[in-house]
Amino acid sequence: LAYDWPGNVRELKNAIERGVVMGNGIEILSEDLPNLASNPKYPGMEVGLTLKEAIDSFKKEFITLNLKHTSGNRSLAAQTMCIQRTYLSRLISKYDLH
């Protein structure tokens, strides 16, 4: 991965953790890693978004990551996020994450 890692070791650690969550469990591919050169550092952290849009963007990414990490198991994802499964189901519908 050709990236200068100007942040610090924590930035590298976060990228690797994301790769593990997004990966297939066998190996981390470049598409499993965040596009550090062009994407905002955190979901929803973009100039021009309203607070609601930024929060929605974060929630959508957070739910997606947790569902991928639990292989789509909604009960386990809800437990991991410390929310009710019914609330997770409503958020999945709201953000069209089917």
Residue frames relative to the residue before (quaternion, step in Angstrom):
aa qw qx qy qz dx dy dz
L 1.0000 0.0000 0.0000 0.0000 0.00 0.00 0.00
A 0.2378 -0.7859 0.5589 0.1154 3.55 -0.57 1.17
Y 0.3549 0.6909 -0.5501 0.3067 3.54 -0.07 1.31
D 0.4977 -0.7136 0.4242 0.2511 3.55 -0.90 0.98
W 0.2180 -0.8012 0.5159 0.2108 3.62 1.21 -0.48
P 0.0763 0.8451 -0.5248 0.0673 3.58 0.72 1.06
G 0.5614 0.6214 -0.3881 0.3847 3.59 1.18 -0.46
N 0.5746 -0.5359 0.4155 0.4582 3.53 0.10 -1.31
V 0.7524 -0.3638 0.2776 0.4738 3.54 -1.29 -0.15
R 0.6024 0.5690 -0.3574 0.4308 3.61 1.06 -0.70
E 0.6349 0.5232 -0.3324 0.4612 3.60 0.99 -0.78
L 0.6468 0.5027 -0.3069 0.4846 3.58 0.98 -0.86
K 0.6429 0.5270 -0.3138 0.4587 3.58 0.93 -0.91
N 0.6631 0.5016 -0.3043 0.4649 3.60 0.92 -0.89
A 0.6409 0.5191 -0.3242 0.4633 3.59 1.01 -0.79
I 0.6606 0.4950 -0.3075 0.4733 3.59 0.97 -0.83
E 0.6372 0.5190 -0.3285 0.4654 3.60 0.96 -0.82
R 0.6399 0.5077 -0.3260 0.4759 3.58 0.98 -0.79
G 0.6361 0.5349 -0.3231 0.4526 3.58 1.01 -0.80
V 0.6369 0.5167 -0.3217 0.4733 3.57 1.03 -0.77
V 0.6728 0.4898 -0.2952 0.4694 3.59 0.92 -0.90
M 0.7435 0.4188 -0.2256 0.4701 3.58 0.87 -0.94
G 0.6026 0.6108 -0.3437 0.3816 3.59 1.20 -0.47
N 0.6139 -0.5792 0.4143 0.3406 3.50 -1.38 0.07
G 0.6096 -0.5828 0.3441 0.4127 3.59 1.25 0.09
I 0.6773 0.4621 -0.2839 0.4970 3.57 1.26 -0.25
E 0.7864 -0.1193 0.1065 0.5966 3.54 0.89 -0.95
I 0.4214 -0.6686 0.5488 0.2723 3.54 -1.26 0.46
L 0.1631 -0.7835 0.5960 0.0663 3.55 -0.76 1.10
S 0.6684 -0.5142 0.3436 0.4132 3.58 -1.19 0.42
E 0.6573 0.5100 -0.3284 0.4472 3.61 1.03 -0.66
D 0.5942 0.5554 -0.3632 0.4545 3.61 1.27 -0.21
L 0.6551 0.5086 -0.2990 0.4721 3.58 1.24 -0.38
P 0.5584 -0.5885 0.4431 0.3815 3.59 -1.11 0.49
N 0.4366 -0.6513 0.5449 0.2970 3.55 -1.15 0.64
L 0.2030 -0.8587 0.4615 0.0918 3.52 0.24 1.32
A 0.6401 0.5542 -0.3371 0.4117 3.57 1.07 -0.56
S 0.8294 0.2506 -0.1096 0.4871 3.60 0.95 -0.77
N 0.6659 0.5018 -0.3204 0.4495 3.61 1.10 -0.46
P 0.5494 -0.5713 0.4650 0.3944 3.56 -1.13 0.46
K 0.6230 -0.5752 0.3779 0.3718 3.56 -1.15 0.61
Y 0.7910 0.1285 -0.0570 0.5955 3.57 1.02 -0.76
P 0.5683 -0.5907 0.4329 0.3750 3.61 -1.04 0.70
G 0.8019 0.2758 -0.2175 0.4834 3.55 -0.92 0.92
M 0.6062 0.5613 -0.3575 0.4356 3.59 1.23 -0.21
E 0.3731 0.6938 -0.5204 0.3297 3.53 0.32 1.30
V 0.4869 -0.6371 0.5089 0.3130 3.54 -1.04 0.75
G 0.7538 0.3890 -0.2888 0.4439 3.54 -1.02 0.80
L 0.5990 0.5372 -0.3782 0.4578 3.60 1.21 -0.18
T 0.4513 -0.6188 0.5500 0.3331 3.52 -1.19 0.49
L 0.6638 -0.4827 0.3692 0.4359 3.58 -1.23 0.27
K 0.6428 0.5234 -0.3241 0.4559 3.60 0.96 -0.84
E 0.6561 0.5048 -0.3133 0.4653 3.60 0.92 -0.86
A 0.6528 0.5140 -0.3119 0.4609 3.59 0.98 -0.84
I 0.6616 0.4943 -0.3043 0.4747 3.59 0.94 -0.87
D 0.6428 0.5165 -0.3196 0.4667 3.59 0.96 -0.83
S 0.6374 0.5277 -0.3227 0.4595 3.59 0.98 -0.83
F 0.6571 0.5019 -0.3045 0.4729 3.57 0.94 -0.89
K 0.6648 0.5134 -0.3120 0.4440 3.59 0.84 -0.98
K 0.6499 0.5250 -0.3180 0.4483 3.57 0.92 -0.91
E 0.6779 0.4754 -0.2870 0.4817 3.60 0.88 -0.92
F 0.6467 0.5310 -0.3128 0.4493 3.59 0.95 -0.88
I 0.6687 0.4830 -0.2922 0.4839 3.58 0.92 -0.90
T 0.6374 0.5338 -0.3243 0.4512 3.58 0.94 -0.87
L 0.6658 0.4999 -0.3020 0.4643 3.59 0.89 -0.91
N 0.6837 0.4814 -0.2950 0.4623 3.58 0.90 -0.86
L 0.6398 0.5055 -0.3308 0.4750 3.60 1.01 -0.69
K 0.6439 0.5019 -0.3258 0.4767 3.58 0.97 -0.79
H 0.6534 0.5292 -0.3065 0.4462 3.58 0.96 -0.89
T 0.7475 0.3546 -0.2004 0.5248 3.60 1.08 -0.69
S 0.4696 -0.7024 0.4160 0.3362 3.59 1.27 0.39
G 0.7261 -0.4591 0.2299 0.4574 3.55 1.01 0.87
N 0.4581 0.6769 -0.4549 0.3536 3.60 1.25 0.10
R 0.3096 -0.8019 0.4857 0.1585 3.56 -0.20 1.31
S 0.6368 0.5319 -0.3378 0.4444 3.59 0.97 -0.79
L 0.6847 0.4705 -0.2821 0.4797 3.57 0.91 -0.91
A 0.6326 0.5227 -0.3334 0.4643 3.60 1.01 -0.79
A 0.6493 0.5080 -0.3151 0.4702 3.59 0.94 -0.86
Q 0.6437 0.5159 -0.3167 0.4682 3.57 0.97 -0.86
T 0.6453 0.5291 -0.3119 0.4543 3.59 0.96 -0.89
M 0.7369 0.4044 -0.2152 0.4972 3.57 1.01 -0.86
C 0.3882 -0.7477 0.4522 0.2929 3.61 1.34 -0.03
I 0.5339 0.5561 -0.4507 0.4501 3.55 0.89 1.03
Q 0.5978 -0.5514 0.4350 0.3864 3.57 -1.28 0.31
R 0.5740 -0.6041 0.4296 0.3480 3.57 -1.09 0.72
T 0.6349 0.5334 -0.3350 0.4474 3.60 1.01 -0.76
Y 0.6345 0.5120 -0.3253 0.4790 3.58 1.07 -0.74
L 0.6248 0.5238 -0.3371 0.4707 3.59 1.01 -0.78
S 0.6448 0.5233 -0.3238 0.4533 3.59 0.93 -0.84
R 0.6399 0.5101 -0.3237 0.4748 3.60 1.02 -0.77
L 0.6608 0.4983 -0.3102 0.4677 3.59 0.97 -0.83
I 0.6148 0.5407 -0.3434 0.4603 3.59 1.02 -0.76
S 0.6602 0.4847 -0.2998 0.4892 3.58 0.99 -0.82
K 0.6487 0.5409 -0.3158 0.4323 3.57 0.89 -0.96
Y 0.7757 0.3330 -0.1671 0.5093 3.58 0.90 -0.95
D 0.4103 -0.7486 0.4405 0.2779 3.58 1.34 0.27
L 0.3057 0.7764 -0.4850 0.2618 3.56 0.84 1.06
H 0.2512 0.8124 -0.4983 0.1694 3.61 1.18 0.40
